[in-house]
Every structure is written in structure tokens, then in C-alpha cells.
């Protein structure tokens, strides 16, 4: 059996809260000799300053129960409010065991009675750190999130780059073409561009594939009363509704050929003409379009006008599929679990490490939309306080992890270097976000694993 001091403890930071100087120094020395980073507080008030400082990463708290002014109970309550993922080990004298037990019932990880030896302390610390690894990984990612548009969840390199692009293009009037597979969140990005633009007008989303061909011109540009059978009164079109704002044309590849020159004219002239009208109306509309098709291929096939394609493709943003940003999956899971728990009025579920490993290793052909549907189902199906593998659809539980990586490699024509990175990322996911455990499985030291994962 491995000694607890052999555990890779780099970058694990413990906050030690103890008003007895000798005891505090002894615990600090014990943990630092084992490779942990430490913060120390001589009283509860100092501890609260660390806890309330969002810049400080704290992976574990070891606190005395009985302290003047601010007690261990108050520290535990503050942690639950601000850092619910952080485990707490309670240190207590024999006469305060009842209070320590009460703290465990209130959510502390475990208690330790004075006096204790180093091995007992380190063993308990190891268990606390390992048990909370997935929750702490998610919380750390949340704190490291860049300034991201509302409703778009992501901390991976591809998403950080996307957020920067959204910020750059938001205030221009240039047309934006958003490409990506179905379910990647193209409408969310379009809405983020509008929200960041500061435009006073409305955001008007339009699904081009959902409008019958015979009605699309009227829907886009409006009509006068009596312009055609059934047009009893004049009606403004969607472009007029978006005047001063943004119109989002989703599934632009489905736009009928006969409508394409009319859209091109609107883009070039900035005017629309209602069906049956003699005069054109000026509109100042930011146009954002999206497609999951390869429009250049559609142009070569004669299904999409080349001049319209180049007019639309002034700025192109490409959304990565979920399988290419696996580090965002835990954040998305937490977001959807919280949202559907609120909607259904259910208690907020924890996600077991086994469930998290399955969810993060799956290839997600339906992208974020499929993940959201799976989480909605799991929240409805769960019978306990923890989401278990049996709450997931069978196709996820039966998915082979290694086969998933190899399939991705074949599909994306990965180089050996890219395959290595993908396998390292998957191993980390299977380890529940525990980098020390993943490094051991891969036969790497932790710093080498960090360097490899920087490219993900």
C-alpha cells in the first residue's frame, strides 16, 4: 500500500484555521512537507477574509471548532455560501466532540480529535481532497472563466477565442456568417453579438427553413393591404421589425434561390419594399446569418448564389463542436443541472464522479443541444440526491471510451500528436478532473500533463 505522503499534492491549497500557534504551525509544517500549499489564519475573522476573497483558490479547510469571535460553525456556513465545493475537516478537543459531530451533519467532511498523529491527518486530508476533486475542478473553471457573453458557457481555448471575436465584431455593421454543426449554439452567439453591440433595436431571430416558400417574401419584407389574397391589412416584415437592431437568419442555406437576389439587394441598398408597395423603406439592420451547411459547396452545386455568399461572408465565426472542447462539458453540466432543477422545483443534484466520467467521455454528436436534453432527462429520472449512471440514457453508458477517442481521430483525421492530446484529455475526464490521478495513469509528471493540456 502506498504511503499518503507519496500522493502528488502540487497545487492543492489548504487553509488552516487554528488559534493555538503551536498547533497551527505543526499542521502547516506537516502539510507542506507532504507537498501541499497552505494558508494560515490565527482566528476565524482572518479565515473569513480568505474565504470571501474570490482571487484565492482554496481546495480544503482545516478549522478548529472553538475560537473567539468567529467559530468553526460560522466558517462552515460561509464556505457553504461562497465555496460549497470546498471540503472542511474539523479539529476538536475531546470536550467539543458533540459540536464537531454537529458540523459534520451540517456538511463538514469529517472531524479529527486532538491529539492526532501526522499520518492520521494526512490520510484524512487525502480522502477529503480526492472526494471533492470533480466539484473543485468545476468551481475553479468557473472562477477562471473569461469575460463571456451572457448564456454562453465555456472556458476552453476555442471558446475564449470566440468570445474575443464576438467582442471585436459586435460594434461594426458588417454581416456575420456563423458556421457550425447543429446544436452548437449559433443563435446564442448571434444574440451575444447583438447584446454587445449596444444597438437599441430588437434582436429578431428567423428560421429560414421553417417559413413556407410562398410566404417567405411577405415574412421578410411585409405587404400592403390587398397585395394578395388574404392580405386584408398592411403588415410590416421582419426586416422592418429589426430596424435599429439585428436580424438573425438561421439556416440561411435553406433560403430559396428566388429569394436570394432580393436579400442581396437589401444587404446592398439598405432598403426593403413591401409586396404591393410602390416605394422602398430604409432600414438600418445588422444582419447575422448561420448555417450548418458548407455554402461554398452549395455555390458550386448551383444551390446558392455566389454573389450573396460573398456578401454574407464578410466576417465568419466558426463554432467548435462539443467533442472538440471537452473541458467545457463539466461547466455545461452544472449550468443545465441548476437550470432544470429550478424549473422542476427539484432539489439541486450532485453529479457522481462515475456519471461525470461518462458524460465527459461521450462524443456528443448532437452537441450542446444533446447534452442539455440528456441533463433534463437525468434531472427528471433521478431518485436520489446524486445523479448516477443509471439516470443517463443507455447509449451513453454503453459508449466505449477508447473507441470514442479513436473514432474522433478517424473522423477528424488527427495527427499522432493530436491523438495524444485527445487521449490525455479523455484520461483526465475519466479521472474526474483529478490531474494527479490522470498523470499517474498516463505515466507523466503533472507539469508535463499541464503542458499537453494547454493545447486543448
C-alpha positions as CSV (number, residue, x, y, z in Angstrom):
1,X,0.0,0.0,0.0
2,X,1.3,3.5,-0.9
3,X,2.0,5.9,1.9
4,X,-0.2,9.0,1.8
5,X,2.9,11.2,1.5
6,X,3.6,9.7,-1.9
7,X,0.4,11.3,-3.3
8,X,1.0,14.1,-5.8
9,X,-0.2,17.1,-3.9
10,X,1.1,20.0,-6.0
11,X,-1.3,22.9,-6.4
12,X,-3.6,21.7,-3.7
13,X,-4.0,24.6,-1.2
14,X,-5.3,24.1,2.4
15,X,-6.5,26.9,4.7
16,X,-5.6,26.1,8.3
17,X,-7.7,28.0,10.9
18,X,-6.4,27.5,14.4
19,X,-5.9,30.0,17.3
20,X,-3.2,27.9,19.0
21,X,0.1,28.9,17.5
22,X,1.9,25.7,18.1
23,X,-0.9,23.5,16.7
24,X,-1.3,25.8,13.7
25,X,2.5,25.7,12.9
26,X,2.5,21.9,13.4
27,X,-0.3,21.3,10.9
28,X,1.3,23.8,8.4
29,X,4.6,22.0,8.6
30,X,3.0,18.6,8.2
31,X,1.1,19.6,5.1
32,X,3.9,21.5,3.5
33,X,6.3,18.5,4.0
34,X,3.7,16.4,2.2
35,X,3.7,18.9,-0.8
36,X,0.6,20.9,-0.1
37,X,0.4,24.7,-0.3
38,X,-1.0,26.3,2.8
39,X,-2.7,29.5,4.0
40,X,-3.0,30.1,7.7
41,X,-5.4,32.1,9.9
42,X,-4.9,32.7,13.6
43,X,-8.7,33.2,14.1
44,X,-12.0,33.0,12.4
45,X,-12.0,36.6,11.3
46,X,-8.8,36.2,9.3
47,X,-10.2,33.0,7.8
48,X,-13.3,34.8,6.5
49,X,-11.1,37.3,4.7
50,X,-9.5,34.4,2.7
51,X,-12.9,32.8,2.1
52,X,-14.5,36.0,0.9
53,X,-11.6,36.8,-1.5
54,X,-12.6,35.2,-4.8
55,X,-9.0,35.6,-6.0
56,X,-7.8,33.0,-3.5
57,X,-8.1,29.3,-4.5
58,X,-8.8,27.1,-1.5
59,X,-9.1,23.4,-2.0
60,X,-9.5,22.4,1.6
61,X,-10.2,24.0,5.0
62,X,-9.0,22.6,8.3
63,X,-10.6,24.5,11.2
64,X,-10.8,24.4,15.0
65,X,-14.3,24.4,16.4
66,X,-14.0,26.7,19.4
67,X,-12.5,30.1,18.6
68,X,-13.2,33.6,20.0
69,X,-15.5,35.9,17.9
70,X,-15.9,33.7,14.8
71,X,-16.4,30.0,15.4
72,X,-15.8,27.0,13.2
73,X,-19.6,26.8,12.7
74,X,-19.6,30.3,11.2
75,X,-16.6,29.4,8.9
76,X,-18.5,26.3,7.7
77,X,-21.6,28.5,7.0
78,X,-19.6,31.0,5.0
79,X,-17.9,28.2,3.0
80,X,-21.3,26.7,2.1
81,X,-22.5,30.1,0.9
82,X,-19.4,31.1,-1.2
83,X,-17.4,27.9,-1.8
84,X,-19.8,25.0,-1.5
85,X,-17.3,22.7,-3.2
86,X,-14.6,23.1,-0.6
87,X,-14.4,20.2,2.0
88,X,-13.9,21.0,5.7
89,X,-12.1,19.0,8.3
90,X,-12.9,19.9,11.8
91,X,-10.3,19.8,14.5
92,X,-11.7,19.5,18.0
93,X,-10.7,18.8,21.6
94,X,-12.3,15.8,23.3
95,X,-14.7,18.0,25.1
96,X,-16.1,19.5,21.9
97,X,-16.8,16.3,20.0
98,X,-20.6,16.9,20.0
99,X,-20.1,20.3,18.3
100,X,-17.8,18.6,15.7
101,X,-20.3,15.9,15.0
102,X,-23.0,18.7,14.5
103,X,-20.7,20.3,12.0
104,X,-20.3,17.1,10.1
105,X,-24.1,16.7,10.0
106,X,-24.2,20.3,8.6
107,X,-21.8,19.4,5.8
108,X,-18.3,19.2,7.1
109,X,-16.3,16.3,5.6
110,X,-15.1,14.8,8.9
111,X,-13.7,15.7,12.3
112,X,-10.4,14.8,14.0
113,X,-9.9,14.8,17.8
114,X,-6.8,16.2,19.4
115,X,-4.2,14.9,19.8
116,X,-3.6,13.2,16.5
117,X,-0.6,12.0,14.6
118,X,0.7,13.2,11.2
119,X,-0.4,10.0,9.3
120,X,-4.0,10.3,10.5
121,X,-4.1,14.0,9.5
122,X,-2.6,13.3,6.0
123,X,-4.8,10.3,5.4
124,X,-7.9,12.3,6.2
125,X,-6.7,15.3,4.0
126,X,-6.1,12.9,1.1
127,X,-9.6,11.5,1.3
128,X,-11.2,14.9,1.5
129,X,-9.2,16.2,-1.5
130,X,-10.0,13.2,-3.6
131,X,-13.6,13.1,-2.8
132,X,-14.2,16.7,-3.8
133,X,-12.0,16.8,-6.9
134,X,-14.7,17.0,-9.6
135,X,-16.6,19.7,-7.7
136,X,-13.5,21.7,-7.1
137,X,-12.4,21.4,-10.7
138,X,-15.7,22.8,-11.9
139,X,-15.6,25.7,-9.4
140,X,-12.0,26.6,-10.4
141,X,-13.0,26.6,-14.1
142,X,-15.9,28.9,-13.2
143,X,-13.6,31.4,-11.5
144,X,-11.2,31.2,-14.4
145,X,-13.9,32.0,-17.0
146,X,-13.0,34.9,-19.2
147,X,-15.5,37.7,-19.7
148,X,-18.0,35.7,-21.7
149,X,-21.2,36.8,-23.4
150,X,-24.4,36.0,-21.5
151,X,-25.7,32.5,-21.7
152,X,-22.6,31.1,-23.5
153,X,-20.7,28.7,-21.3
154,X,-17.1,27.9,-22.0
155,X,-13.5,28.2,-20.7
156,X,-11.7,26.2,-23.3
157,X,-9.2,27.8,-25.7
158,X,-11.6,27.7,-28.7
159,X,-14.3,29.4,-26.7
160,X,-12.0,32.0,-25.3
161,X,-11.0,32.9,-28.9
162,X,-14.7,33.0,-29.9
163,X,-15.5,35.4,-27.0
164,X,-12.7,37.7,-28.2
165,X,-14.0,37.6,-31.8
166,X,-17.6,38.4,-30.6
167,X,-16.3,41.5,-28.7
168,X,-14.4,42.7,-31.8
169,X,-17.2,42.4,-34.3
170,X,-20.1,43.5,-32.1
171,X,-20.0,47.2,-32.8
172,X,-19.5,47.0,-36.5
173,X,-22.3,46.9,-39.1
174,X,-20.6,44.1,-41.1
175,X,-22.6,41.0,-41.9
176,X,-21.5,38.0,-39.9
177,X,-21.7,34.3,-41.1
178,X,-21.8,31.8,-38.2
179,X,-20.9,28.3,-39.1
180,X,-21.0,25.1,-37.1
181,X,-22.8,21.8,-36.6
182,X,-26.4,21.6,-35.4
183,X,-26.7,22.1,-31.7
184,X,-23.5,24.1,-31.2
185,X,-25.3,27.3,-30.1
186,X,-25.3,29.6,-33.2
187,X,-28.3,31.6,-32.1
188,X,-26.7,32.2,-28.7
189,X,-23.6,33.7,-30.5
190,X,-25.8,35.8,-32.7
191,X,-27.7,37.1,-29.7
192,X,-24.4,37.8,-27.9
193,X,-23.2,39.9,-30.9
194,X,-26.4,41.9,-30.7
195,X,-26.2,42.4,-26.9
196,X,-22.6,43.5,-27.1
197,X,-23.4,45.9,-29.9
198,X,-25.3,48.4,-27.8
199,X,-27.9,48.7,-30.6
200,X,-31.3,50.0,-29.4
201,X,-33.4,47.9,-31.7
202,X,-34.7,44.4,-31.3
203,X,-33.0,41.1,-31.9
204,X,-35.2,39.2,-34.4
205,X,-34.4,35.5,-34.9
206,X,-35.7,33.9,-38.1
207,X,-35.5,30.2,-39.1
208,X,-35.4,30.3,-42.9
209,X,-36.2,26.6,-43.1
210,X,-39.4,27.0,-41.1
211,X,-41.1,29.5,-43.4
212,X,-43.1,28.2,-46.4
213,X,-41.6,29.2,-49.7
214,X,-44.8,31.1,-50.8
215,X,-44.8,33.2,-47.7
216,X,-41.1,34.0,-47.2
217,X,-41.1,37.3,-49.1
218,X,-44.0,38.6,-47.2
219,X,-42.5,37.5,-43.9
220,X,-39.2,39.2,-44.7
221,X,-40.4,42.4,-46.3
222,X,-44.1,42.8,-45.4
223,X,-47.0,43.6,-47.6
224,X,-49.7,46.2,-48.3
225,X,-53.4,45.7,-47.7
226,X,-54.9,43.7,-50.7
227,X,-51.5,42.9,-52.1
228,X,-52.6,39.3,-52.4
229,X,-55.4,37.0,-51.4
230,X,-55.7,37.0,-47.6
231,X,-53.7,40.2,-47.2
232,X,-56.5,42.2,-45.6
233,X,-54.3,44.8,-43.9
234,X,-50.8,46.2,-44.3
235,X,-48.2,44.3,-42.4
236,X,-44.5,45.1,-41.7
237,X,-41.9,42.4,-42.4
238,X,-39.2,41.0,-40.2
239,X,-36.6,43.4,-41.5
240,X,-38.6,46.4,-40.5
241,X,-39.2,44.8,-37.1
242,X,-35.4,44.6,-36.7
243,X,-34.8,48.2,-37.8
244,X,-32.2,49.7,-35.5
245,X,-31.3,46.2,-34.2
246,X,-30.2,42.8,-35.5
247,X,-31.9,40.2,-37.7
248,X,-30.6,36.7,-37.3
249,X,-31.3,34.4,-40.3
250,X,-30.7,30.9,-39.2
251,X,-30.4,28.0,-41.7
252,X,-29.6,30.6,-44.5
253,X,-28.6,27.7,-46.7
254,X,-32.3,26.8,-46.9
255,X,-33.3,30.1,-48.4
256,X,-35.0,29.5,-51.8
257,X,-33.0,30.6,-54.9
258,X,-35.7,33.0,-56.0
259,X,-35.4,34.9,-52.7
260,X,-31.6,35.2,-52.7
261,X,-31.3,38.2,-55.1
262,X,-34.0,40.1,-53.1
263,X,-32.0,39.5,-49.9
264,X,-28.8,40.6,-51.7
265,X,-30.5,43.9,-52.7
266,X,-31.5,44.6,-49.1
267,X,-27.9,44.0,-48.0
268,X,-26.5,46.3,-50.7
269,X,-29.1,49.1,-50.6
270,X,-30.3,49.0,-47.0
271,X,-34.0,49.3,-48.2
272,X,-37.0,47.0,-48.3
273,X,-40.1,47.1,-50.4
274,X,-43.3,45.6,-49.1
275,X,-45.2,43.4,-51.5
276,X,-47.7,45.7,-53.4
277,X,-45.9,48.9,-52.4
278,X,-44.5,51.5,-54.9
279,X,-41.8,52.9,-52.6
280,X,-38.9,51.4,-50.6
281,X,-38.3,51.9,-47.0
282,X,-34.9,52.4,-45.5
283,X,-33.9,50.0,-42.7
284,X,-30.7,50.1,-40.7
285,X,-30.3,46.4,-39.7
286,X,-27.3,44.4,-38.6
287,X,-27.6,41.0,-40.4
288,X,-26.2,37.9,-38.8
289,X,-26.7,34.5,-40.6
290,X,-25.9,31.0,-39.7
291,X,-25.7,27.6,-41.4
292,X,-24.6,24.0,-40.7
293,X,-24.0,23.6,-44.5
294,X,-20.9,24.2,-46.5
295,X,-22.1,27.2,-48.5
296,X,-19.1,27.1,-50.9
297,X,-20.1,23.6,-51.9
298,X,-23.7,24.8,-52.3
299,X,-22.4,27.5,-54.6
300,X,-20.6,25.0,-56.7
301,X,-23.7,22.9,-56.9
302,X,-25.7,26.0,-58.1
303,X,-27.9,25.9,-55.0
304,X,-26.6,29.2,-53.5
305,X,-25.7,32.4,-55.3
306,X,-22.0,33.2,-55.2
307,X,-22.5,37.0,-55.0
308,X,-24.8,36.5,-52.0
309,X,-22.3,34.1,-50.4
310,X,-19.5,36.7,-50.5
311,X,-21.8,39.4,-49.3
312,X,-22.8,37.4,-46.3
313,X,-19.3,36.1,-45.6
314,X,-17.8,39.4,-44.6
315,X,-16.9,38.1,-41.1
316,X,-17.1,34.4,-40.4
317,X,-17.2,32.9,-36.9
318,X,-16.9,29.1,-36.6
319,X,-18.3,27.3,-33.6
320,X,-16.4,24.2,-32.5
321,X,-18.4,21.0,-31.9
322,X,-18.6,19.9,-28.2
323,X,-16.3,17.0,-28.8
324,X,-13.5,19.5,-29.6
325,X,-13.9,21.4,-26.4
326,X,-14.2,18.7,-23.7
327,X,-13.1,20.9,-20.8
328,X,-16.3,22.9,-21.1
329,X,-18.5,19.8,-20.5
330,X,-18.4,20.0,-16.7
331,X,-19.4,23.7,-16.7
332,X,-22.3,23.0,-19.1
333,X,-23.4,20.1,-17.0
334,X,-23.5,22.2,-13.9
335,X,-25.3,25.0,-15.8
336,X,-28.1,22.7,-17.1
337,X,-28.5,20.8,-13.8
338,X,-29.0,24.1,-11.9
339,X,-31.4,25.4,-14.5
340,X,-33.6,22.3,-14.8
341,X,-33.6,21.8,-11.0
342,X,-35.0,25.3,-10.7
343,X,-37.6,24.8,-13.4
344,X,-38.9,21.5,-12.0
345,X,-38.7,22.6,-8.4
346,X,-36.4,19.6,-7.7
347,X,-33.5,19.6,-5.2
348,X,-30.2,20.6,-6.8
349,X,-28.5,17.3,-7.7
350,X,-24.8,16.5,-7.3
351,X,-23.2,14.6,-10.2
352,X,-21.3,11.4,-9.1
353,X,-17.7,11.0,-10.4
354,X,-18.8,8.0,-12.4
355,X,-21.6,9.9,-14.1
356,X,-19.3,12.9,-14.8
357,X,-16.7,10.5,-16.4
358,X,-19.4,9.1,-18.7
359,X,-20.8,12.5,-19.7
360,X,-17.3,13.9,-20.4
361,X,-16.1,10.9,-22.4
362,X,-19.1,10.7,-24.7
363,X,-18.6,12.1,-28.3
364,X,-21.9,14.2,-28.3
365,X,-22.9,14.1,-32.0
366,X,-25.8,16.4,-31.1
367,X,-23.5,18.8,-29.4
368,X,-24.7,21.1,-26.6
369,X,-28.4,20.6,-27.5
370,X,-28.0,16.8,-27.0
371,X,-26.2,17.4,-23.7
372,X,-28.9,19.7,-22.5
373,X,-31.6,17.1,-23.4
374,X,-29.7,14.4,-21.5
375,X,-29.4,16.5,-18.4
376,X,-33.1,17.4,-18.5
377,X,-33.9,13.7,-18.6
378,X,-31.4,12.9,-15.9
379,X,-32.8,15.5,-13.5
380,X,-36.3,14.1,-14.1
381,X,-35.2,10.5,-13.7
382,X,-33.0,10.8,-10.6
383,X,-34.5,9.4,-7.5
384,X,-31.8,10.4,-5.0
385,X,-29.7,13.5,-4.3
386,X,-26.9,12.3,-6.6
387,X,-27.1,11.8,-10.4
388,X,-26.0,8.3,-11.1
389,X,-25.0,6.5,-14.3
390,X,-28.4,4.7,-14.4
391,X,-30.1,8.1,-14.7
392,X,-28.4,8.5,-18.2
393,X,-29.6,7.1,-21.5
394,X,-28.3,3.6,-22.3
395,X,-26.3,4.9,-25.4
396,X,-24.1,6.9,-23.1
397,X,-23.5,4.1,-20.6
398,X,-22.6,1.7,-23.4
399,X,-20.2,4.1,-25.1
400,X,-16.6,2.8,-25.1
401,X,-14.2,5.5,-24.0
402,X,-11.1,4.4,-26.0
403,X,-13.2,3.7,-29.1
404,X,-14.7,7.2,-28.8
405,X,-11.2,8.8,-29.0
406,X,-10.2,6.6,-31.9
407,X,-13.5,7.4,-33.8
408,X,-12.8,11.1,-33.3
409,X,-9.3,10.6,-34.6
410,X,-10.5,8.9,-37.7
411,X,-13.3,11.4,-38.2
412,X,-11.1,14.5,-37.8
413,X,-8.0,12.9,-39.5
414,X,-6.0,13.6,-36.4
415,X,-2.2,13.5,-36.4
416,X,-0.5,11.3,-33.8
417,X,0.2,14.5,-31.8
418,X,-3.5,15.4,-31.8
419,X,-4.4,11.9,-30.9
420,X,-2.0,12.0,-28.0
421,X,-3.6,15.2,-26.7
422,X,-7.1,13.9,-27.1
423,X,-6.3,10.7,-25.1
424,X,-4.7,12.8,-22.4
425,X,-7.8,15.0,-22.2
426,X,-10.0,11.9,-22.1
427,X,-7.9,10.3,-19.4
428,X,-8.3,13.5,-17.3
429,X,-12.1,13.3,-17.8
430,X,-12.2,9.7,-16.7
431,X,-10.2,10.7,-13.6
432,X,-13.0,13.1,-12.7
433,X,-10.7,16.1,-13.3
434,X,-8.0,14.9,-10.9
435,X,-4.8,15.9,-12.7
436,X,-2.6,13.9,-10.3
437,X,-4.5,10.7,-10.9
438,X,-4.6,11.3,-14.7
439,X,-0.8,11.9,-14.7
440,X,-0.3,8.6,-12.9
441,X,-2.4,6.7,-15.4
442,X,-0.6,8.3,-18.3
443,X,2.9,7.8,-16.8
444,X,3.6,11.5,-16.8
445,X,4.6,14.0,-14.2
446,X,2.0,16.7,-13.5
447,X,3.9,19.5,-15.2
448,X,4.2,17.6,-18.4
449,X,0.4,16.9,-18.4
450,X,-0.3,20.6,-17.8
451,X,1.8,21.4,-20.9
452,X,-0.1,18.9,-23.0
453,X,-3.5,20.1,-21.9
454,X,-2.7,23.7,-22.7
455,X,-3.3,22.9,-26.3
456,X,-6.8,21.6,-25.6
